[in-house]
Amino acid sequence: MKMFALTLAAIFLPLALPSRNLGLSTQTTTQTPVEAEIQRQHQRLSASDPEERRDAVMKLGAMRRASASRQAVVGLTDASPIVRAVATKAILSLPPEESVAALLPLVSDKDEFVRREVAYALGLTHSRQATQPLTNLLLNDKEDGVRAAAAVALGDIGDESAVVALANVLSPESSAGIKAKKRENNVFVLRAAAKSLGQTRSKAGVPALIAALANEKHVDDVRREAASALGQIGDPAAVPALRSAANSEDPYLSHVAYESLRKIAP
């Protein structure tokens, strides 16, 4: 009986040995569905068709994952402007500092559309590291759309250090500081500058906003935005200008000024 037991042990002992002793591995590498999709879109980024590359970048951005955004970074250096422009948003799932570092080279892109989109994207990072590059675009870019995008982005960030530039674009006669190369006449840029001053909520922007509100040469849209921004800031110094605007013949301006007065002096 003892001999029989020993024989059985000898037969089954190799089956009980760890697989590593047999030169086998029990570990397998598997991808999750998301990882597989990221890899698939990454491979599409080397396609010859720019539309396919653009679509791949968009899908990577839509995943809202840092790992996908890191694969989309290559789109920022694509030969096609549309791919570069789409990539500016696709990388925003990265940490803000990493996003800003990746985006900054495109601030001087030769394509106006790319510069505009990178300005908006920098604003969406909400990082103060983007304030100075955006200020440079606001003051110096030749294209109205790019300057307007930079003004919007500065409002999204809300950095008080941008107030001087925004104020001088809106009302250069109201304050001293860094001047734009020429007086701003584009309505969209002026509106964006006024709105962004309100978003920063800095009293340093109040003189420029009051000057814009009182300037009847401005279109009513700009004056309305200035009135609204003054209400956001809430400085009592704006009350006389708002009271005057509340009597405007433009009913929309009158309404905005009245609502801002209610915020400052209920």
C-alpha positions in Angstrom: 0.0 0.0 0.0 2.9 2.3 0.9 4.6 1.5 -2.4 1.3 2.3 -4.3 1.0 5.8 -2.7 4.6 6.6 -3.6 3.9 5.6 -7.2 0.9 7.9 -7.4 2.9 10.8 -5.9 5.6 10.3 -8.5 2.9 10.4 -11.3 1.1 13.5 -10.1 4.0 15.5 -8.7 5.0 17.2 -12.0 1.4 18.5 -12.3 1.6 20.2 -9.0 4.8 22.0 -9.7 4.5 25.8 -10.2 4.3 26.8 -13.9 7.4 28.9 -13.6 9.4 25.7 -13.2 8.0 24.4 -16.4 9.0 27.6 -18.3 5.4 28.7 -18.6 3.8 32.0 -17.6 0.3 32.4 -16.1 0.4 36.2 -16.6 -1.3 37.7 -19.7 -1.4 41.3 -20.8 -4.8 42.5 -21.8 -6.1 46.0 -22.8 -9.3 47.6 -21.6 -11.7 48.7 -24.3 -10.7 52.3 -23.7 -7.0 51.6 -24.0 -7.6 49.7 -27.2 -9.6 52.6 -28.6 -6.9 55.1 -27.7 -4.3 52.9 -29.4 -6.5 52.6 -32.5 -7.0 56.4 -32.8 -3.3 56.9 -32.2 -2.5 54.7 -35.1 -4.9 56.8 -37.3 -2.8 59.9 -36.5 -0.2 58.7 -39.0 -2.8 58.4 -41.9 -2.1 60.3 -45.1 -5.6 61.8 -45.2 -5.8 65.0 -43.0 -9.5 64.4 -42.5 -8.8 61.0 -40.9 -6.2 62.5 -38.7 -8.6 65.3 -37.7 -11.2 62.7 -36.9 -8.8 60.7 -34.8 -7.8 63.8 -32.8 -11.4 64.7 -32.2 -12.2 61.2 -30.9 -9.2 61.3 -28.6 -10.4 64.6 -27.2 -13.9 63.3 -26.7 -12.7 60.6 -24.4 -12.0 63.2 -21.7 -9.0 61.3 -20.4 -5.4 62.5 -19.8 -4.1 59.3 -21.5 -6.1 60.1 -24.6 -5.1 63.8 -24.6 -1.4 62.8 -24.4 -1.8 60.9 -27.7 -3.6 63.9 -29.2 -0.6 66.2 -28.5 1.0 65.0 -31.7 -1.8 66.8 -33.6 -0.5 70.2 -32.4 2.4 69.8 -34.8 0.4 68.4 -37.7 1.0 69.8 -41.2 -2.7 70.5 -41.6 -4.0 73.7 -39.9 -7.4 72.1 -39.2 -5.8 69.2 -37.4 -3.7 71.6 -35.3 -6.8 73.7 -34.5 -8.8 70.6 -33.4 -5.9 69.4 -31.3 -5.9 72.6 -29.2 -9.1 71.4 -27.5 -8.4 67.7 -27.6 -5.5 68.0 -25.2 -7.4 69.8 -22.5 -7.8 66.7 -20.3 -4.2 67.1 -19.4 -3.2 69.0 -16.2 -3.5 72.8 -16.9 0.3 73.4 -16.7 0.9 70.6 -19.1 -1.8 71.8 -21.5 -0.4 75.4 -21.5 3.2 74.1 -22.2 1.9 72.1 -25.1 -0.2 75.0 -26.5 2.1 77.9 -26.2 4.1 77.2 -29.4 0.9 77.7 -31.4 0.5 81.2 -30.2 2.7 82.3 -33.1 1.3 79.8 -35.6 1.2 81.2 -39.1 -2.5 80.3 -39.5 -5.1 82.8 -38.1 -7.6 80.0 -37.4 -5.1 78.1 -35.3 -4.0 81.2 -33.3 -7.7 81.9 -32.6 -8.4 78.4 -31.4 -5.3 78.2 -29.3 -6.3 81.4 -27.6 -9.7 80.0 -26.7 -8.0 76.8 -25.5 -5.6 78.7 -23.3 -8.5 80.4 -21.6 -10.1 77.0 -20.9 -7.0 75.9 -19.0 -7.8 78.7 -16.5 -4.0 78.9 -15.9 -2.4 82.2 -15.1 0.7 80.9 -17.0 -1.3 81.8 -20.1 -2.0 85.4 -19.2 1.1 87.0 -20.7 0.9 85.1 -24.0 -2.7 86.0 -24.4 -2.1 89.6 -23.5 0.5 89.7 -26.3 -2.1 88.4 -28.7 -4.7 90.9 -27.6 -2.3 93.8 -28.0 -0.3 92.8 -31.1 -2.1 90.3 -33.3 -3.2 91.7 -36.7 -6.4 89.7 -36.9 -9.6 90.8 -35.2 -10.7 87.3 -34.5 -7.5 86.4 -32.7 -7.6 89.5 -30.6 -11.2 88.9 -29.7 -10.4 85.3 -28.7 -7.5 86.5 -26.6 -9.8 89.0 -24.8 -12.4 86.2 -24.1 -9.7 83.9 -22.8 -8.3 86.5 -20.4 -11.8 86.8 -18.9 -12.0 83.0 -18.6 -8.8 83.0 -16.6 -9.7 86.1 -14.5 -6.1 87.1 -13.8 -6.0 90.7 -12.4 -2.7 91.2 -14.1 -4.5 91.3 -17.4 -6.7 94.3 -16.4 -4.2 97.0 -17.6 -4.1 95.5 -21.1 -7.9 95.0 -21.3 -8.6 98.5 -20.0 -6.2 100.1 -22.5 -7.8 98.2 -25.4 -11.3 99.3 -24.3 -10.6 102.9 -23.3 -7.0 103.9 -23.9 -7.7 107.5 -22.8 -8.8 106.3 -19.4 -5.6 104.9 -18.0 -1.9 104.7 -18.6 -0.1 101.5 -19.2 0.8 99.1 -22.0 -0.7 100.4 -25.2 -1.9 98.4 -28.2 -0.2 99.1 -31.5 -3.3 101.0 -32.7 -6.6 102.0 -31.3 -9.1 99.2 -31.2 -12.2 99.6 -33.4 -13.5 96.1 -33.7 -16.8 95.8 -31.9 -16.3 92.1 -31.0 -12.9 92.9 -29.4 -14.2 95.8 -27.5 -17.2 93.8 -26.2 -14.9 91.0 -25.2 -12.6 93.3 -23.4 -15.5 94.9 -21.4 -16.9 91.5 -20.5 -13.5 90.2 -19.4 -12.9 93.2 -17.2 -16.2 92.3 -15.4 -15.1 88.7 -15.0 -11.9 89.7 -13.3 -13.9 91.8 -10.8 -11.0 94.2 -10.3 -11.8 97.8 -9.4 -8.7 98.7 -11.5 -10.9 98.2 -14.6 -13.7 100.6 -13.4 -12.3 103.8 -15.0 -12.1 102.2 -18.5 -15.6 100.7 -18.2 -17.1 104.0 -17.1 -15.3 105.7 -20.0 -16.7 103.1 -22.4 -20.2 103.4 -21.0 -20.2 107.2 -21.4 -18.7 107.1 -24.9 -21.6 107.6 -27.2 -19.3 106.9 -30.2 -19.3 103.2 -29.1 -22.1 101.0 -30.5 -24.7 100.2 -27.9 -23.5 96.6 -27.6 -20.2 97.8 -26.2 -21.8 100.2 -23.8 -24.2 97.5 -22.6 -21.3 95.1 -21.9 -19.5 97.9 -20.0 -22.7 98.5 -17.9 -23.0 94.8 -17.2 -19.3 94.5 -16.2 -19.7 97.5 -13.8 -22.5 95.6 -12.1 -20.3 92.6 -11.7 -17.5 94.5 -10.1 -19.9 96.4 -7.8 -17.8 99.6 -7.2 -20.0 102.5 -6.0 -17.8 104.8 -8.2 -19.8 103.5 -11.2 -23.2 104.6 -9.8 -23.4 108.1 -11.5 -22.4 106.7 -14.9 -24.9 103.9 -14.5 -27.7 106.2 -13.5 -27.1 108.3 -16.6 -27.1 105.2 -18.8 -30.4 104.0 -17.1 -32.0 107.0 -18.8 -30.7 106.0 -22.3 -33.0 105.9 -25.2 -31.8 102.4 -25.9 -34.1 100.3 -23.8 -31.6 97.4 -23.6 -28.8 99.6 -22.4 -31.2 101.3 -19.9 -32.3 97.8 -18.6 -28.7 96.6 -18.2 -27.7 99.8 -16.4 -30.7 99.5 -14.1 -29.9 95.9 -13.2 -26.2 96.8 -12.5 -27.4 99.7 -10.2 -29.5 97.2 -8.3 -26.4 95.1 -7.7 -24.4 98.0 -6.4 -27.0 100.1 -4.6 -30.2 98.0 -4.1 
